Amino acid sequence: MRPIKGIHLAVLAACALMLLPVVQQAAAQQKPSDFEVPGSRQAKDIIGAGALKGEHYRIRDLVLNDGYTDRWTVDSDYGAFEVAGDGALRKLLVEIRALAELQKVKKSKAYVDGLKGAVKAPIELTKSLITNPVDTVTGVPKGFYALMENVGTSATSTQDPSEDARYAQALKMSSFKRDYADKLDVDVYSSNKVLQKELNSVAWASTVGDLTFSVAMLPAGVGGSVASNVRIANSVKNAVKYEPPARLRIINGEKLEKIGIPEDLRKRYLDHPAFTPYHDTVIAANLEALNGVAGLDNFLSLAVTAEDETQANFYTAMAQMLRGYHETVAKLTRISVVGRFTVAQTAGGQAFIALPVDRLVWTSRVFVVSDSLKSSYKQPDFNGKFDLWVMGTLSPRARQELENRNFTVVEKVNTRVEILD
């Protein structure tokens, strides 16, 4: 997510997953009028008129849609933002509320007093905070990231006192920042650079000064997801709050090893630049809940094809949908990859497809893929029926056509199972 600098249409995973090697002849036999054309929608028709404006933001009326994903533009007191996906919108609105609270902190006497301590801090840290760009993966300035990543090896090497202080302060700032992000219910690894700047500023004042401000003075944030339970949500939030990035990598790697993910695949996934420590922690926790299901490595092999943050969000939601179905509907026995998306099999013979799209319309591509799945998906115990879950909604035409092909469709699954944005 970023302030607008011109419209950017990222390559979406939702589009990529439709690129299956299928026979095109059936689609060619259809007339153009047989299909729907993706187009824009009114924001109020998606989230309701009451949600279009808040104290510090206004959502623009026109929402572009490519047949899979909604693209939102939000004007705020802190700049204009564009995001891809309804989940990304929910996340952004929570971040805007957090920005308002952080701005209040920066106007307080406690913050001003805290900044006075900056004159006593090592000049390298002060300069790094002011001049270095925010690193979108770690959520801290690049100079600090290097310090924290090297802290494990530096403990056994000879350091002068000033370097020891720098390491200690870098770790202290990281801890403060995670505390503030947790209290405000925002992702400390968010790619929102405006949020990162404000979090860094307040955490820095807490680190270098005798700051009387405390986390308890912040109001609790309001999350974006509706959960049927909070078991995994609490596990993820606690891990992200208390553990630095290097430790999260170890914890997530151990979970993936436990469920049988090969070492090479674990490393490729944990090294993947599109996935932040937050993504990694959510996915590892949900795959751990699927321990015993065959083919978990198939899912992760698909996830490492992600090319950007939007696609990383897509696979993160998909992992949660798989876990949600497994826990609330029917136990999964195996996961297969068909083209660019997963098909999971239940013990009862049902096939399950998790599709984290905002809006699915009946295009020629959807027609070809659904017919191909019907004819090509073969498992010994498959009963011929598909359960299809989507995060958003389908057009009436798309729903009817899929139901005619033995797909049972469930919309807005984030309102029935635990999904973290």
ABEGO torsion letter per residue (X at the ends): XBBBAEBBBBBBAAAAAABBBBBAAAAAABBAAABBBBBBBBAAAAAEAAAABBAABBBBABBBBAGABBBBBBBBAAEBBBBBEAAAAAAAAAAAAAAAAAAAAAABAAAAAAAAAAAABBAAAAAAAAABBBBAAAGBBAAAAAAAAAAAAAAABBBBAAAAAAAAAAAAAAAAAAAAAAAAGBBAABABAAAAAAAAAAAAAAAABBBABBAAABBBBBBABBBABAAAAAAAAAAAAABBAAAAAAAAAAAAAAAGBBAAAAAAAAABAABBAAAAAAAAAAAAAABGBBGAAAAAAAAAABABAAAAAAAAAAAAAAAAAAAAABBBABBBBBEABBBBBBAAGBBBBBBBBABBBBBAAAAAAAAAAAAABBBAABAGBBBBBBABBBBAAAAAAAAAAGBBBBBGAAAABBBBX
